[in-house]
Amino acid sequence: MPVLLVVHHTSSPTLQALLEAVRAGAALVDGVDLVSRPALAAGPAD
């Protein structure tokens, strides 16, 4: 199954809202898993 990796740095409420909107939109796509990682926790293995 395809994976959508979202690497984020949500330093403000506006960016947090944007992340939530991306998550909600990705949930509408059948057959895609969403993986969300904070920027400082993401690495090459992701």
TABELBEL-V541080 format. One record per residue. N is the residue number from 0. RES is the residue in one small letter. PSI is psi in degrees with one decimal (* if undefined). D_LAST is the distance of its C-alpha to the last C-alpha in whole Angstrom. Layout:
# TABELBEL-V541080
n:N res:RES psi:PSI d_last:D_LAST
n:N res:RES psi:PSI d_last:D_LAST
This chain:
# TABELBEL-V541080
n:0 res:m psi:135.7 d_last:15
n:1 res:p psi:148.9 d_last:13
n:2 res:v psi:131.2 d_last:10
n:3 res:l psi:115.1 d_last:10
n:4 res:l psi:122.7 d_last:8
n:5 res:v psi:112.8 d_last:10
n:6 res:v psi:123.6 d_last:9
n:7 res:h psi:155.7 d_last:13
n:8 res:h psi:91.7 d_last:16
n:9 res:t psi:83.1 d_last:18
n:10 res:s psi:1.8 d_last:21
n:11 res:s psi:161.7 d_last:24
n:12 res:p psi:-33.0 d_last:25
n:13 res:t psi:-43.4 d_last:25
n:14 res:l psi:-33.6 d_last:21
n:15 res:q psi:-42.1 d_last:21
n:16 res:a psi:-38.4 d_last:23
n:17 res:l psi:-43.2 d_last:21
n:18 res:l psi:-44.8 d_last:18
n:19 res:e psi:-37.2 d_last:20
n:20 res:a psi:-39.7 d_last:21
n:21 res:v psi:-44.1 d_last:18
n:22 res:r psi:-44.1 d_last:17
n:23 res:a psi:-41.9 d_last:21
n:24 res:g psi:-41.0 d_last:21
n:25 res:a psi:-30.8 d_last:18
n:26 res:a psi:-19.9 d_last:19
n:27 res:l psi:-13.3 d_last:22
n:28 res:v psi:118.3 d_last:20
n:29 res:d psi:140.5 d_last:21
n:30 res:g psi:17.8 d_last:19
n:31 res:v psi:128.6 d_last:15
n:32 res:d psi:137.4 d_last:13
n:33 res:l psi:129.2 d_last:12
n:34 res:v psi:126.4 d_last:9
n:35 res:s psi:127.1 d_last:10
n:36 res:r psi:137.0 d_last:9
n:37 res:p psi:147.6 d_last:11
n:38 res:a psi:-39.0 d_last:11
n:39 res:l psi:-11.5 d_last:12
n:40 res:a psi:-14.2 d_last:10
n:41 res:a psi:148.2 d_last:6
n:42 res:g psi:-178.9 d_last:6
n:43 res:p psi:-28.6 d_last:5
n:44 res:a psi:-19.7 d_last:4
n:45 res:d psi:* d_last:0
